[in-house]
Amino acid sequence: MKFICIGYYEPALMDALPPAELAAVMSRCRPHMANYEATGQVLVDAGLASESRLLQRQHGQVRVTDGPFAEAKEMVGSVLLLEAADMADALRVAAMHPSSQVPDAERLRWRMEVRPVDYFKAADAPAG
């Protein structure tokens, strides 16, 4: 089964960190990412920029609006795709991610949502 993991954070908390402290926090993530990736169950790990656009059909036309669009203090910071036997296995693998392992994650309010994928179709690989 495939599972999407959505990582959330609060930009104000991250933005408040001095650059040296932010670098130190991120360096504490590296060993946990190595363990997480070593499971072989991580198919995609994408960190997202804060820039976004919303495409929405309105009055017969597609409108483009600048984002982000979260109505809460939190923002999606990462999206991961896991291959796992079941939800328990997906939670085991997701719990290896720095959002669960790095002590700083608690004060920075990092969290991860794990959801089963109902439908998945990979794009065809380009010819060549």
C-alpha positions as CSV (number, residue, x, y, z in Angstrom):
1,M,0.0,0.0,0.0
2,K,1.0,3.6,-0.6
3,F,0.7,6.3,2.1
4,I,1.1,10.1,1.8
5,C,2.7,11.8,4.7
6,I,2.1,15.5,5.0
7,G,4.6,17.4,7.2
8,Y,3.3,20.6,8.9
9,Y,5.2,23.4,10.6
10,E,4.5,26.9,11.8
11,P,6.5,29.5,9.8
12,A,6.6,32.1,12.6
13,L,8.4,29.6,14.9
14,M,10.9,28.7,12.2
15,D,11.4,32.3,11.1
16,A,12.1,33.4,14.7
17,L,15.2,31.2,14.8
18,P,18.6,32.9,14.3
19,P,20.3,31.4,11.2
20,A,23.0,29.5,13.3
21,E,20.3,27.9,15.4
22,L,18.2,26.9,12.4
23,A,21.3,25.4,10.8
24,A,22.0,23.4,14.0
25,V,18.4,22.1,14.1
26,M,18.6,21.0,10.5
27,S,22.0,19.3,11.1
28,R,20.3,17.3,13.9
29,C,17.8,16.0,11.3
30,R,20.5,14.4,9.0
31,P,21.1,11.2,11.0
32,H,17.3,10.6,11.3
33,M,16.8,11.2,7.6
34,A,19.5,8.6,6.8
35,N,17.8,6.0,9.0
36,Y,14.4,6.9,7.6
37,E,15.6,6.6,4.0
38,A,17.5,3.4,4.7
39,T,14.1,1.6,5.2
40,G,13.8,1.5,1.4
41,Q,10.1,2.4,1.9
42,V,10.4,6.1,1.1
43,L,9.4,6.5,-2.5
44,V,9.3,10.3,-2.6
45,D,10.5,13.0,-0.1
46,A,9.7,16.5,-1.2
47,G,10.4,19.6,0.8
48,L,8.1,22.5,-0.3
49,A,8.9,26.1,-0.8
50,S,6.5,28.6,0.8
51,E,5.6,30.1,-2.6
52,S,2.4,28.8,-4.1
53,R,-0.4,29.6,-6.6
54,L,-4.0,28.4,-6.6
55,L,-5.7,27.4,-9.8
56,Q,-9.5,27.6,-9.5
57,R,-12.2,27.6,-12.2
58,Q,-14.6,30.5,-11.6
59,H,-17.2,31.8,-14.0
60,G,-16.0,29.6,-16.9
61,Q,-12.3,30.7,-16.6
62,V,-9.3,29.5,-14.7
63,R,-8.1,32.1,-12.1
64,V,-4.6,32.1,-10.6
65,T,-4.2,33.5,-7.1
66,D,-1.0,33.9,-5.1
67,G,-0.7,31.8,-1.9
68,P,-0.1,30.2,0.5
69,F,-3.6,29.3,1.4
70,A,-3.5,27.7,4.8
71,E,-6.1,29.3,7.0
72,A,-4.3,28.3,10.1
73,K,-0.9,29.2,11.5
74,E,0.6,26.0,10.1
75,M,2.0,25.4,6.6
76,V,2.7,22.2,4.6
77,G,6.5,21.9,4.6
78,S,6.9,18.5,3.1
79,V,5.1,15.7,1.3
80,L,6.3,12.1,1.4
81,L,5.2,8.9,-0.3
82,L,5.8,5.7,1.5
83,E,5.3,2.0,0.6
84,A,4.1,0.1,3.6
85,A,2.2,-3.1,4.4
86,D,-0.5,-1.3,6.4
87,M,-1.1,1.8,8.5
88,A,0.9,0.4,11.4
89,D,3.9,-0.1,9.2
90,A,3.4,3.3,7.6
91,L,3.3,4.9,11.1
92,R,6.5,3.0,12.1
93,V,8.4,4.3,9.1
94,A,6.9,7.9,9.4
95,A,7.9,7.9,13.1
96,M,11.6,7.6,12.0
97,H,11.3,11.0,10.2
98,P,13.0,14.0,12.0
99,S,9.5,15.5,12.7
100,S,9.1,12.8,15.3
101,Q,12.7,12.1,16.3
102,V,14.5,15.5,16.7
103,P,13.7,17.0,20.2
104,D,13.5,20.5,18.6
105,A,10.4,19.3,16.7
106,E,8.3,19.7,19.8
107,R,9.0,23.3,20.4
108,L,8.9,24.1,16.7
109,R,5.5,22.2,16.4
110,W,6.5,20.0,13.5
111,R,4.0,17.3,12.9
112,M,3.1,14.7,10.3
113,E,-0.2,13.4,9.0
114,V,-0.2,9.9,7.5
115,R,-2.9,9.0,5.0
116,P,-3.5,5.9,2.9
117,V,-3.6,6.5,-0.9
118,D,-6.8,5.4,-2.5
119,Y,-5.6,6.0,-6.0
120,F,-2.1,6.3,-7.5
121,K,-0.9,6.4,-11.0
122,A,2.7,7.2,-11.8
123,A,3.4,9.4,-14.8
124,D,4.9,7.6,-17.7
125,A,8.7,8.0,-17.9
126,P,9.9,10.2,-20.7
127,A,11.3,8.3,-23.8
128,G,15.0,8.4,-24.4
